């Protein structure tokens, strides 16, 4: 199923992540083609968290998830999610989710949910980064570089998106130069989401957290996701949710890559509200495999 967002783009994303219940603790989600050739990893993360959230008692909110990508997903086929209810405690709930396509597991995830409670609080301060105003969006960049992008991919890049993304320090995807392994991205949903739908805000953030993260470890090597001599893919993905947030307000995604070796790159992300609250932390290792010709 190929989705090109046009009119109600945020509603389309919400529908994509909501899932269809087909049996007790079994759900089915459709797939979208963003031009990568395979299912976007953030889609599988977001749908897995959505599936797990559908099995909870009221009052529990996701506080962490840890997932592994095992096979590339087919963007033309739906995905079935099976949820194993590992534990239901008074304060914490644990779920395991397996995403299956064509009879094979393509992704597995463990997630934990927690009731809100009082406790100590501290955080790393948000770095001083220019705000999103005046920064070129990804769609605007695609328009500027349209003559260098293959037509089939360009069509998908120019579609209206449910998540607006503005990269503070972008590289030219077709002529990259080595840069420090740090990336700063502002993002938000383009429409309002009811504030009481905490689970929805979290699984949309889970979806969006996969954009740009793995490519941060390519910055110092003058390579990008588009480099023809590179095979790049997400291997695993973890998120910790710290504080409440709204996906329809601007969030700053601070990404750094502390190391790359053995064909893999590690990327660490911090997500801040515009007023400086640290709301989520992300970690991901990606495959960075030079293609030998």
C-alpha positions in Angstrom: 0.0 0.0 0.0 1.6 3.3 -1.1 0.5 6.3 0.8 1.2 9.8 -0.6 0.0 12.3 2.1 -2.1 15.1 0.7 -5.2 16.4 2.4 -5.6 14.9 5.9 -2.0 13.9 6.3 -2.0 13.7 10.1 -5.2 11.7 10.2 -3.7 9.3 7.7 -0.7 8.8 10.0 -2.9 8.4 13.0 -4.9 5.8 11.1 -1.7 4.0 10.1 -0.5 3.8 13.7 -3.9 2.9 15.3 -4.0 -0.7 13.9 -6.9 -3.1 13.4 -7.6 -5.6 16.1 -8.0 -9.1 14.5 -7.8 -11.3 17.6 -7.1 -11.0 21.3 -3.6 -9.3 21.5 -3.2 -9.6 17.8 -3.3 -6.5 15.5 -2.8 -5.7 11.9 -1.2 -2.5 10.5 -0.9 -1.3 6.9 2.4 -0.2 5.5 3.6 3.0 3.8 6.2 3.6 1.1 8.3 6.6 1.9 10.7 6.0 -1.0 13.2 3.9 0.9 12.3 0.7 -0.9 11.4 -1.0 2.4 9.1 -0.3 5.3 10.3 2.8 7.3 11.7 1.6 10.6 9.8 4.3 12.5 6.6 2.9 11.2 7.2 -0.5 12.7 8.4 1.0 16.0 5.3 3.2 16.3 2.9 0.4 15.3 4.5 -2.0 17.8 4.2 0.6 20.6 0.6 1.2 19.5 -0.2 -2.5 19.7 1.3 -2.9 23.1 -0.6 0.2 24.4 -3.9 -1.4 23.3 -3.5 -4.1 25.9 -3.0 -1.9 29.0 -5.3 -1.0 31.8 -5.9 2.8 32.2 -3.3 4.9 33.9 -0.1 3.3 32.5 2.2 5.1 30.1 5.1 3.9 28.1 8.4 4.7 29.7 10.8 2.6 27.7 11.1 0.3 24.7 13.9 -1.7 23.2 13.5 -3.2 19.7 15.6 -5.1 17.1 15.2 -5.0 13.3 15.6 -8.5 11.9 14.4 -8.3 8.3 13.5 -5.6 5.9 9.8 -5.1 5.7 7.8 -5.1 2.4 6.2 -1.6 2.0 3.4 -3.1 -0.1 2.2 -5.6 2.5 0.4 -5.3 5.9 2.2 -6.3 9.1 0.7 -8.5 11.9 1.7 -7.6 15.5 1.4 -10.2 18.3 1.5 -8.9 21.9 2.7 -11.1 24.7 1.5 -9.8 28.1 4.5 -10.7 30.1 3.6 -9.0 33.4 0.9 -6.8 34.9 2.1 -5.2 38.1 0.7 -2.5 40.3 3.3 0.1 39.1 4.9 -1.4 36.0 3.6 -3.5 33.1 5.7 -5.4 30.6 4.9 -6.3 27.0 6.7 -8.1 24.2 5.7 -7.5 20.6 6.7 -9.4 17.5 6.0 -7.9 14.0 5.4 -10.6 11.4 5.2 -10.3 7.6 4.9 -13.2 5.2 5.2 -15.6 8.1 8.5 -14.2 9.3 9.4 -11.9 12.2 10.8 -8.6 10.9 11.0 -6.8 14.3 10.7 -7.6 18.0 10.3 -5.2 20.9 10.1 -5.3 24.7 8.3 -2.3 26.2 7.6 -1.3 29.8 4.8 1.0 31.1 4.6 2.9 34.4 2.0 4.7 36.4 3.1 8.3 37.1 4.5 8.9 40.6 6.5 11.5 42.5 10.3 11.4 42.7 13.5 13.3 42.3 14.0 15.3 39.0 17.1 16.5 37.1 18.2 16.6 33.5 20.9 17.7 31.1 20.3 21.2 29.8 19.1 21.8 26.3 22.0 23.1 24.1 21.7 26.6 22.7 20.4 26.0 19.2 18.6 28.4 16.9 14.8 28.0 16.8 12.9 26.5 13.8 11.9 29.8 12.3 13.6 30.5 9.0 15.1 27.0 8.7 14.4 25.2 5.5 12.0 22.2 5.8 12.8 18.8 4.2 10.1 19.4 1.6 11.7 22.8 0.7 15.1 21.2 0.4 13.7 18.5 -1.9 12.2 21.2 -4.2 15.6 23.0 -4.3 17.4 19.7 -5.2 14.7 18.3 -7.4 16.8 18.1 -10.6 19.2 15.7 -8.8 16.5 13.4 -7.3 15.1 10.4 -9.3 11.5 11.2 -10.3 10.0 8.2 -8.5 11.6 9.2 -5.2 11.0 12.9 -5.8 7.3 12.3 -5.9 7.3 10.8 -2.4 9.6 13.5 -1.0 7.4 16.3 -2.3 4.2 14.8 -0.8 2.8 16.8 2.2 4.1 15.2 5.4 2.3 14.6 8.8 5.6 15.4 10.6 7.3 18.7 9.6 11.1 18.4 9.9 13.6 21.2 9.8 17.3 20.2 10.0 19.5 23.0 11.6 22.8 21.7 10.2 22.0 19.7 7.1 24.5 18.2 4.6 24.0 18.2 0.9 22.9 14.6 0.3 24.5 14.5 -3.1 27.8 16.3 -2.3 28.4 15.7 1.4 31.5 17.1 3.2 32.8 15.7 6.5 31.2 17.3 9.5 31.3 16.6 13.3 29.0 13.7 14.2 26.3 16.0 15.6 22.9 16.8 14.2 20.1 19.1 15.4 16.5 18.7 14.1 13.3 20.5 14.9 10.1 18.5 14.3 6.4 18.6 15.1 3.1 17.1 13.9 1.4 19.5 11.5 -2.0 19.4 13.3 -3.5 19.3 16.7 -3.6 16.1 18.7 -5.8 15.9 21.8 -3.5 16.4 24.9 -5.2 13.6 26.9 -4.2 11.0 24.3 -0.8 10.4 25.9 -0.3 7.0 24.2 -0.9 8.7 20.8 1.8 11.4 21.4 4.2 8.7 22.4 3.8 6.3 19.5 4.0 9.3 17.1 7.2 10.3 18.7 8.4 6.7 18.4 7.6 6.9 14.7 9.4 10.2 14.2 12.5 9.2 16.3 13.8 7.0 13.5 14.2 10.0 11.1 17.8 11.2 10.7 19.2 9.2 13.6 21.4 6.6 11.9 22.7 9.1 9.3 24.3 11.1 12.1 27.1 8.6 12.3 27.9 9.2 8.6 28.5 12.9 9.1 32.3 12.7 9.9 32.8 10.4 6.9 31.3 12.6 4.2 28.6 10.0 3.4 24.8 10.1 3.5 21.9 7.7 3.2 21.9 8.5 -0.5 25.6 7.6 -1.1 25.5 4.8 -3.8 28.6 3.1 -2.2 26.9 2.6 1.2 24.4 0.1 2.7 22.7 1.9 5.6 20.0 0.4 7.9 18.8 0.5 11.4 19.8 -2.5 13.6 18.1 -1.7 16.9 16.3 1.1 18.6 15.6 2.1 22.2 13.5 5.0 23.6 13.0 6.2 27.2 10.1 8.6 27.8 10.8 10.9 30.7 8.2 13.7 30.8 4.9 14.6 29.2 5.0 16.5 25.9 2.9 17.5 22.9 3.8 16.3 19.4 2.0 19.3 17.9 4.5 21.7 19.5 8.1 22.1 18.2 10.5 19.5 19.7 14.3 19.7 19.3 16.1 16.4 18.5 19.7 16.5 19.5 21.6 13.6 17.9 25.3 12.6 18.4 27.3 9.6 17.3 30.0 8.8 19.9 31.5 5.9 17.8 31.5 3.9 14.6 33.4 0.7 14.0 33.0 -2.8 12.5 30.5 -1.6 10.0 28.2 -0.2 12.7 27.5 3.3 14.1 26.1 4.2 17.5 23.7 7.2 17.7 22.4 8.9 20.8 19.4 11.3 20.8 17.8 13.7 23.3 14.4 15.2 22.6 13.6 18.6 24.2 10.5 20.8 24.3 11.0 24.3 23.1 11.2 25.6 26.7 14.1 23.1 27.5 12.4 20.1 29.2 14.1 16.8 28.3 11.2 14.5 27.4 12.8 11.5 25.8 16.2 9.8 25.2 16.9 7.6 22.2 19.7 5.2 21.2 20.2 3.4 18.0 22.9 1.3 16.3 22.9 1.3 12.5 24.6 -0.7 9.8 27.2 1.4 7.9 28.5 -1.0 5.3 30.7 0.3 2.5 29.7 -1.5 -0.7 32.7 -3.0 -2.5 32.7 -2.7 -6.3 
